[in-house]
Amino acid sequence: MKITRPTLIIDEVKARKNIAFMAEKAKKSNLLFRPHFKTHQSATVARWFREMGVNHIAVSSLAMAHYFYQHGWDDIHIAFPYNLLEHQKLNELATHIKLTVSIESQQALTHLKSHMKTPIHYMIKTDVGYGRTGIDASNWESILSLADQRNSICQFSGLMAHAGHTYDAHGTDEIEKAHKTSLQKLELLVNRFIDPPFVSYGDTPSCSVSENFNLISEFRCGNFVYYDLTQVAIGSCTVDQIAVAMACPIVAEHYDRNEVVIYGGAVHFSKDFVMSPHKHFGQIVTFNQNGWAVLEGVYLNKISQEHGIIHLPKNVDKNQFSLGHIIGILPVHSCLTSDLMMGQETLSGQPIDKMMRI
């Protein structure tokens, strides 16, 4: 590997398998597949989705929507609350593609209707238990009111939900439990409509684990394309499904305390961690001809801005951790790691086109 600084390595074979898995699951459940592209933010990876028949996507910002529009995508849902201050750029983009925004208040919808000059779609963000954004699903009167405001410019296109509390689960049973209660809240809400609305649903844990998607019209999950150690810890994937690893040079040896230092810190990984079985910031792997292999008992123990401290078991082969050697780290949170890293390539060394961070 011709690596000289922290570089995110994508295992294309694993990523394509993950895409195929979720696409097939959506197909079997008779759901529209609208993957969220905030995880990879890459035109290169987006082509892999396109090759599997994906034509509808979700993003997390107007800037990201514009990036993918420039790469040929023309049906985009901005799955983030409508930002009133971006209405001019929203108008411009809506003249080129089918654009859907997320609404969670009367104030936001009133502003959208009074400032849009180009037809646009909106979905009502519904909180099914996560408690981050959206109108509580039990507040059906407010939701029905927003859905019933017919307008020639702004068209109601359905409800959207994100059961993000599944990320707090410990095992598949807890994922299923959170997913079940989310669907129950949605069912009570949907029953208030005369005509059942289109329902967009997206969180990677429940979309990965569950087989019950009654009421749901489309998948809107995203992290599954790469997966990560957080997903492994909560039971929504296996470590073999993780399709990204950070390649980092070893820059210092401290064998007296069973540690080596890598060029790779919080500005590359973020400061997310897992407690599995103890607190750490990444699982160490070694690269080989087939990709990489996990080293048991070796983990990223500490990070600062640019430094990463790897803990080594006493019996580990020190030759794998000599000065100048490239070591791999499976990320705790692949979305943040991918967002932070401009330097990305496949195992074969092919560059990954990545959206510029704004």
N, C-alpha and C positions, 0 to 999 in steps of 0.2 A: 504494500500500500504506500502510495506516495503522499503521505500525510505529514505536514509540518506543524500544524496548529489544530485546535479543536474543530472537528468536522463531523457533521451528522451523517451517518451511513444508513442508507435505506436498503433493506432486503426486498427487492422487487418481487421475488417469488412469493414471499410471505404476505406482502401487502396485497398482491393480486388475489391470493387465496382468501384473505380476510374480506376483500371487496366481493368476491364471488359468493362467499358464505352469506353475507348480509343481503346481497341482491337476490339470492335464491330463497332466502327466508321470507323476504318481502313478497316475492312472486308466489310462494306456496300459501301465504296468508292473504293473497289477492290485494296487496297494498301497493300504492305508488311508492317508489323509492326515491327520496329526495335527501341524499347524504349532505351532512353539514361539512363544508370545506374549511372550517376554521382550524382544523387540526393540521392539515398539510400545507394549506395556503400555496399550492404549487400547480402551475399549468402542466408540468410534466406528469404528476400523479393524477391530475384531473383527466388526462388522456386515458389513463388506465381505466377510470370509471366509464368514460365515453365508449371505450371498446367493449364494455359489458352492457351497453344499452342505456346508460344513464343520461338523461337529458334535462332533469330538473335538479336544482341544487339550492342549498341554504348557505348563508354566510353570516358573519357577525358584525359587519360594518358596511357603510356605503362605499368606503375606499376599497374594501375587498370585493364588493359587487362590481365595481368599475374594473378592477383587475381582471376578473373572470369574464366580464363582458368583452374586454379587449382580446381575450383568448377564445372567443367564439361561443360563450354561453349566453343564452337569451331567455331563460326562464329562471329567475333568481328571487328567492325569499330572503329578505334581511331579517333574520331571527333575533332581533335586538330591538328594544323600544325605540319608536320613532323619535328622532332627534329634530326638534323644531328648527334648530339653527342651520340645518343642512337642506332645507326645502328647495333652494335654488338648484343645487347639484342633483337633488332627487328628481326634480322636474326634467332636467337635461337627460339623465340616464333613462327615465321612463319613456322618452321619445324613441328609444332604440330597442327596448326589450320589454317582455312581460315582467313587471316588477311588483313584488308584494312586500308590504311593510307590516310591522307588528304594532298594534294599538292596545293600550291598557287603561285609557281614561277618556272621558268625554272631552276634556280640554285638548288632548292630543288629536282626537278625531276632528274636532271643530277647526283646529289649526290646519290640519291636512286638507280638509274640504275647501277652506278659504284660500289656500296658497297653491294648490296644485292646478296646473293648467293642462296637464296631460293625464289621460286615464291611468289609474293605478289601482291595485288591489290591496285590501288590508285584511289581516286576520287578528282576532281578539286574543291577546295573551291571557291564558287562564292558569291560575295557581292551583295545582292539585296536591300541594303539601310541601313543596320545597321552601316557600317563603322568601323567594328572592324578588321576582317581579311578577306582574300579572294580577288580574282581578280574581279574588277568591272564588272558586267554583260554586260555592254556596250562594254567592251574591248574583243569582240568576236574573234578577230584575235589571241590574246595571248592564249585564252582558247582553240580555235580549234587547235592551234599549239601543246599545251600540250596533247591534246586528240589524236593527230594523230601520236604520237611517239611510233610505235609498237616495242615491246621488249619481248623476250622470258621469262624474269624474272618479269618485271613490267607490269601489265596488266591494262589498263584504264577501269574503271567500271562505270563511270558516273559523274554527277555533284552533288554537295551538297550545300545546302543553309540554312541559319538560319536567319529568319526575327526577329532578337532580338529587333528591334525598336518598336515592338508591346508592349514591356514592358513599353514604355513611354505613352501608350494610356490612355485615360480617358473615359472608357466605351466601349461597344461592337462595336459601330459604328466606333470608331477610330481604333479598332483592325481590323475590316473588311477592312477599308480603307487602312491601312498599308499592310495587307495581299494581297489585290487586286493589289496594285502597285508592290508588290514583284513578284506576278505571272505574271504581264505584262512584267516586266523586264526579267523574265525567259523565257517567250514565245518568245520574240524577239531573245534571245540567242539560244534557242532550234531550232528555224526556220533556223538558219545558218548551222545546221548539216544536212548532207545527210540522215543519219539514226538517228531518235530521240534517244537521250541518256537516260539512266536510271537517274532519278532525286530523290535524297534524300532530304527531307525537314523537318525541325524540330524546332518549337518554341511552347511552351505550350499554349500561348494565342490564336493564330490562329487555332491550332489543336483542341482546346477546343470549340471554338466559331463558326468557319466557317463550311460551308457544301460544299464549292467550292474548289476542289483540282485538277482541270484540269492540265495536264502535270506532276503531281506528281506521283512518283512510290512507295515511301515509306514514312511513318511517322517516325521521329526520335526525338520526344519530350520526356521529362523526368520528369519535375517538377510536372506533373499531378498526380503522384503516391501518393504524400502527399499533394500537393497544399500548400498555405500559405496566409498570409494577403496581400501580394503584389498582388497576383492573384485576391483576393477578391476586392481590391481597384480598379483594372483596369477592373473588370467585367468578368473575364474568369472563375470564379467559385463562389460558395456560401460558407459562413463560415461553413456550415454543411458538406462540402466536405473535409475540412482540416482534415488530418488523423494523425497529430502529435501534441503533446503538451509537453512542457518541465515541468517536475515536480521538484519544487524547495522548500526547507525548508525556513520558515520564521525565521530569526535570530535576528531581532530587531523590536521593536514597537515604533512608534513616532506619536501617535494619536493626539497630540497637533497640528501637522501640517498635519494631514490626510495622513500619510504615514507609510508604513512598509518596512523593508529591507529584501530582499531574498538573499540566497546563489545562485547566478546566475548572471553573467555579460557578458561583451564583449567576454570573452574567451569561453563562452557557446553559445551565441546568434549571435555573430558578432556585428557590429555597424550599420547595416541596420535599417532604420526606414520608417514609412509611415506617411503621413499627412491625417489622416482620423478619425475625422475631424481636428485633431491637431496632431502635431508631437508626436509619441510614438514608443516604441520598442517591443511591444507585447500586445496582448489582454488577459486579465485574465479570467481563467475558474476555476470551482470547479469540482473535480472528484466525480463521483457517480457510481452506479452499472451498468449504461448503457454507461459509458464513461466519458463525461464531459459536463458541461453546461456553457454557456457564461455569465459572469457578466457584465451587461451594466454599462458603466461609470467608470469601473475599468481597469487601464492599466499600463503598465510598462513605467514609466515616464522618468527615468534616468538610465544609466548604467555606471559603470566603469569596471575595470578588472574583479573583482570577485563579486562586489556588484550590486544589482538591486534595484531600488527604485520604489515601487508601489504607485500610487496615489489612494486614497480612497475617494469616495463621502461622504459627511457629514452624510447621512442617512444610510450608509451601516452597515450591521451586523458585528460588530467587532469580534464576536466569530469565524467567518470564517478566521480571520487573527491573531490568537493568536500565541505566541511564540512556535516554534516547529511544527506548522501546515504545511502541504504540500499543496502548491497551484500550479495551472497549468498556463502555458503561451503559447498561440498560436504564433508561430514564424512569423516574418516578411518575412524571406527568409529561407525556409525549407532546401534548398540545403546546405547553409553555416552552418546552425545549425546542420544538420545531419553530415556534414563533421567534425565539431568540436567535436562532442560528441561520445566518445567511449562507455559510459554507455547507453545502449538502451535496451528496453524490450517492450513486448506487454502489453495491459491492464490486461491480465491474469497473467502477471509476467514471461512469457516465454522470455528467452534472445534472442536478435537479434545479429546474427553473423555480425560483422562489419569489413571492411577493415581497417588495421592499417594505420594511417596517416604517410606519408613519407615526 
